[in-house]
Amino acid sequence: WPHVTYSEVCNAIFSPSYKKAPGPSQITYSALRLAWQADATPIYLLISQCANTGFHPHLWCKTIAIALCKPGKPDYANPRAYCLIQLEECLGKVLEAV
């Protein structure tokens, strides 16, 4: 695998909408962007080392699943009457994007 570049990590942080819902840690893309602007080096080193070694931290794999009712379904006892929304960790999404 080629090494992860600074611009790849920057794009992975700044490409998604800042309005995306955070995962269990509640760290949002807005917070990541502020941290990147304050000092990008620790974030870059963390993401690049994880990507280069193939390590994906266990805490970044956790998600929250929310079941939303689909409108107009006749029977809400049927599992197909719901849509699952999964909220993943933003740092995990950044790592997957690079």
C-alpha positions as CSV (number, residue, x, y, z in Angstrom):
1,W,0.0,0.0,0.0
2,P,1.2,3.5,-0.7
3,H,1.8,5.7,2.3
4,V,-1.0,8.0,3.3
5,T,-0.4,11.7,2.4
6,Y,-1.2,14.8,4.4
7,S,-3.7,15.9,1.8
8,E,-5.5,12.6,1.8
9,V,-6.2,12.9,5.5
10,C,-7.1,16.6,5.2
11,N,-9.6,15.7,2.4
12,A,-11.1,12.9,4.4
13,I,-11.7,15.3,7.3
14,F,-13.0,18.3,5.2
15,S,-15.0,16.5,2.5
16,P,-18.0,15.2,4.5
17,S,-20.6,17.6,5.6
18,Y,-20.0,19.2,9.0
19,K,-23.6,18.3,9.8
20,K,-23.0,14.6,9.8
21,A,-24.1,12.9,13.1
22,P,-21.3,11.7,15.4
23,G,-20.9,8.2,16.7
24,P,-20.8,7.1,20.4
25,S,-17.9,9.4,21.3
26,Q,-19.9,12.5,20.1
27,I,-16.8,13.8,18.3
28,T,-18.2,15.6,15.3
29,Y,-16.6,16.6,12.0
30,S,-16.7,20.2,13.2
31,A,-14.6,19.3,16.2
32,L,-12.1,17.4,14.0
33,R,-11.8,20.3,11.7
34,L,-11.1,22.7,14.6
35,A,-8.5,20.3,15.9
36,W,-6.9,20.0,12.5
37,Q,-6.7,23.8,12.1
38,A,-5.2,24.1,15.6
39,D,-2.5,21.4,15.0
40,A,-2.8,18.9,12.2
41,T,0.3,16.9,12.9
42,P,-1.0,14.6,15.7
43,I,-4.1,13.8,13.7
44,Y,-2.1,13.1,10.6
45,L,0.3,10.9,12.4
46,L,-2.4,8.9,14.1
47,I,-4.4,8.3,10.9
48,S,-1.3,7.6,8.8
49,Q,0.2,5.1,11.3
50,C,-3.2,3.3,11.6
51,A,-3.5,3.1,7.8
52,N,0.1,2.1,7.2
53,T,0.0,-0.7,9.8
54,G,-3.6,-1.8,9.0
55,F,-4.7,-1.2,12.5
56,H,-8.3,0.0,13.1
57,P,-8.9,0.9,16.7
58,H,-11.7,-1.0,18.3
59,L,-13.3,2.1,19.7
60,W,-13.6,3.6,16.2
61,C,-15.6,0.5,15.1
62,K,-18.5,1.1,17.5
63,T,-21.7,2.4,16.1
64,I,-25.1,3.5,17.3
65,A,-28.1,2.0,15.4
66,I,-31.4,3.9,15.4
67,A,-34.6,2.4,14.1
68,L,-36.8,4.9,12.3
69,C,-40.4,4.1,11.3
70,K,-41.1,4.1,7.6
71,P,-44.2,6.2,7.0
72,G,-47.4,4.6,5.8
73,K,-46.6,1.0,6.8
74,P,-49.7,-1.0,7.8
75,D,-48.0,-3.2,10.4
76,Y,-45.2,-1.8,12.7
77,A,-44.8,-5.3,14.2
78,N,-43.0,-6.2,11.0
79,P,-39.3,-5.4,11.1
80,R,-39.4,-4.3,7.4
81,A,-41.5,-1.3,8.6
82,Y,-38.3,0.2,10.0
83,C,-35.2,1.8,8.6
84,L,-31.9,1.4,10.5
85,I,-29.6,4.4,10.6
86,Q,-26.1,3.7,11.8
87,L,-24.0,6.4,13.4
88,E,-20.3,5.6,13.1
89,E,-17.3,7.3,14.7
90,C,-16.0,10.2,12.6
91,L,-12.3,9.2,13.1
92,G,-13.2,5.7,11.9
93,K,-14.8,7.2,8.8
94,V,-11.7,9.3,8.2
95,L,-9.5,6.2,8.5
96,E,-11.7,4.3,6.1
97,A,-11.6,7.1,3.6
98,V,-7.8,7.1,3.3
